[in-house]
Amino acid sequence: MARAAEATVARPGAASATRARVGKTMIAGYFSPDLARAVKLLAAERGVTVQALIGEGLDHVLMASGKSARGER
């Protein structure tokens, strides 16, 4: 019975993560471990999320192609 009670305890931040994803679509790719590590380190240095860095990078690609930045960070 203790296990059933433990299974129902929500992780901290789980509900807010779900709300943050409402209306969004994942964009994903496979990259080298070195690139992944560099992006994670940069995010930590800047005090932002990896998702924020990816959004910033995609905005730069869009603007370089003459498209409007979306500002999703």
C-alpha positions in Angstrom: 0.0 0.0 0.0 2.9 2.4 0.7 4.0 2.0 -2.9 0.7 3.1 -4.3 0.8 6.2 -2.2 4.4 7.0 -3.4 3.3 6.5 -7.0 0.7 9.3 -6.7 3.1 11.9 -5.3 3.9 14.3 -8.1 7.4 15.4 -8.8 8.1 19.1 -8.0 7.6 21.2 -11.1 5.9 18.4 -13.1 2.6 20.3 -13.5 4.4 23.5 -14.5 6.4 21.7 -17.1 3.3 20.2 -18.6 1.6 23.6 -18.7 4.7 25.1 -20.4 4.2 22.6 -23.2 0.6 23.3 -23.9 0.2 24.4 -27.5 3.9 23.6 -28.3 5.5 21.1 -30.6 8.9 19.4 -30.0 11.7 19.9 -32.5 14.5 17.5 -31.9 17.8 16.3 -33.4 20.8 14.1 -32.7 24.1 15.8 -32.1 27.5 14.8 -30.9 28.2 14.5 -27.2 30.7 17.3 -27.4 28.1 19.7 -28.9 25.5 18.7 -26.2 28.1 19.3 -23.5 29.0 22.7 -24.9 25.4 23.8 -25.1 24.6 22.6 -21.6 27.7 24.5 -20.3 26.8 27.7 -22.1 23.2 27.4 -20.7 24.6 27.1 -17.2 27.0 30.0 -17.7 24.2 32.2 -18.9 21.7 30.9 -16.3 19.2 29.9 -19.0 17.7 26.7 -20.2 19.0 24.7 -23.1 15.6 25.3 -24.7 16.2 29.0 -24.5 19.5 28.6 -26.3 17.9 26.5 -29.0 15.2 29.1 -29.4 17.8 31.9 -29.7 19.7 29.8 -32.3 16.6 29.1 -34.4 15.7 32.8 -34.3 19.2 33.6 -35.7 18.7 31.0 -38.5 15.3 32.4 -39.3 16.5 36.0 -39.4 19.5 35.0 -41.6 17.0 33.5 -44.0 15.0 36.8 -44.1 12.2 35.4 -41.9 10.8 36.9 -38.7 12.2 35.7 -35.4 9.7 34.0 -33.1 11.3 34.9 -29.8 10.4 31.6 -28.2 12.7 31.2 -25.2 
